[in-house]
C-alpha cells in the first residue's frame, strides 16, 4: 500500500484477569490507506474494541507494532497518547457522550479547548456543520435534539480539531433506520468529499456496506476481508 495512514504488524493484547491471561488480540496485521473508509465487524469478544482502544491511544499493546499517521504507538509515553487523542484521532461512540449541561456548540467548543484550537471556526468546519445539518441547532442542549442530531453533533465534535483519523464505534447502534441512514450517509460523504480516513465498528452488515472495505474479526484475529 503506497500511503498507509495506519500500519499494524502482529499486534497482540493480553489482559490479566485474576490469575488468568485473557488474549484479546492474537497477532493482528492490517494496513489502512489514507482517505480510506474501513468497517470492522465481528461478534462480541472478537477484539474490535480492543483494536480501537490501541489505535486511539487508550490502551497499550502487549506486543507488535502500531503506526498511526507516522507515529509509532508501540512504545510512547502517556503524554504522547494524550496528544494523539487530541490531535490525530477523533472518536464517535454509540452513546454520543455529549455533556448534557452544554449546548451542541458548547460540546464542540470543549473539544476545541482540549485540542488547544482557539480563535474563530475555520470556513471548512462551518461548511461541515451545514453538511451535517446541525448548523441551525447549535444553541440547543442534547435533550432538545433527536438521537440522530446528537450523533451528528458528536461527529462534529470529533472532527473540530481536524484529526487524521475518525474512529466510530457502533455510531448507529442507538438510532432508528432513518437516522442511521443519515449518519452513515454523512460519514460516507465526509470520506468521499473530504478524504477523511474512517474506521467504523459495526454489527450491522448494511452499515458495513457503506465502507470501501470490511474487515471481519473473530477470536482476536482477522479472518477475512470483503
C-alpha positions, 0 to 999 in steps of 0.5 A, spaced: 500 500 500 503 506 497 500 511 503 498 507 509 495 512 514 495 506 519 500 500 519 499 494 524 504 488 524 502 482 529 499 486 534 497 482 540 493 484 547 493 480 553 489 482 559 490 479 566 484 477 569 485 474 576 490 469 575 488 468 568 491 471 561 485 473 557 488 474 549 484 479 546 488 480 540 492 474 537 497 477 532 493 482 528 496 485 521 492 490 517 494 496 513 489 502 512 490 507 506 489 514 507 482 517 505 480 510 506 473 508 509 474 501 513 468 497 517 470 492 522 465 487 524 465 481 528 461 478 534 462 480 541 469 478 544 472 478 537 477 484 539 474 490 535 474 494 541 480 492 543 483 494 536 480 501 537 482 502 544 490 501 541 489 505 535 486 511 539 491 511 544 487 508 550 490 502 551 497 499 550 499 493 546 502 487 549 506 486 543 507 488 535 507 494 532 502 500 531 503 506 526 498 511 526 499 517 521 507 516 522 507 515 529 509 509 532 504 507 538 508 501 540 512 504 545 510 512 547 509 515 553 502 517 556 503 524 554 504 522 547 497 518 547 494 524 550 496 528 544 494 523 539 487 523 542 487 530 541 490 531 535 490 525 530 484 521 532 477 523 533 472 518 536 464 517 535 461 512 540 454 509 540 452 513 546 454 520 543 457 522 550 455 529 549 455 533 556 448 534 557 449 541 561 452 544 554 449 546 548 451 542 541 456 548 540 458 548 547 460 540 546 464 542 540 467 548 543 470 543 549 473 539 544 476 545 541 479 547 548 482 540 549 485 540 542 488 547 544 484 550 537 482 557 539 480 563 535 474 563 530 471 556 526 475 555 520 470 556 513 471 548 512 468 546 519 462 551 518 461 548 511 461 541 515 456 543 520 451 545 514 453 538 511 451 535 517 445 539 518 446 541 525 448 548 523 441 551 525 441 547 532 447 549 535 444 553 541 440 547 543 442 542 549 442 534 547 435 533 550 432 538 545 435 534 539 433 527 536 438 521 537 440 522 530 442 530 531 446 528 537 450 523 533 451 528 528 453 533 533 458 528 536 461 527 529 462 534 529 465 534 535 470 529 533 472 532 527 473 540 530 480 539 531 481 536 524 484 529 526 487 524 521 483 519 523 475 518 525 474 512 529 466 510 530 464 505 534 457 502 533 455 510 531 448 507 529 447 502 534 442 507 538 438 510 532 432 508 528 433 506 520 432 513 518 437 516 522 442 511 521 441 512 514 443 519 515 449 518 519 452 513 515 450 517 509 454 523 512 460 519 514 460 516 507 460 523 504 465 526 509 470 520 506 468 521 499 468 529 499 473 530 504 478 524 504 477 523 511 480 516 513 474 512 517 474 506 521 467 504 523 465 498 528 459 495 526 454 489 527 450 491 522 452 488 515 448 494 511 452 499 515 458 495 513 456 496 506 457 503 506 465 502 507 470 501 501 472 495 505 470 490 511 474 487 515 471 481 519 474 479 526 473 473 530 477 470 536 482 476 536 484 475 529 482 477 522 479 472 518 477 475 512 476 481 508 470 483 503 
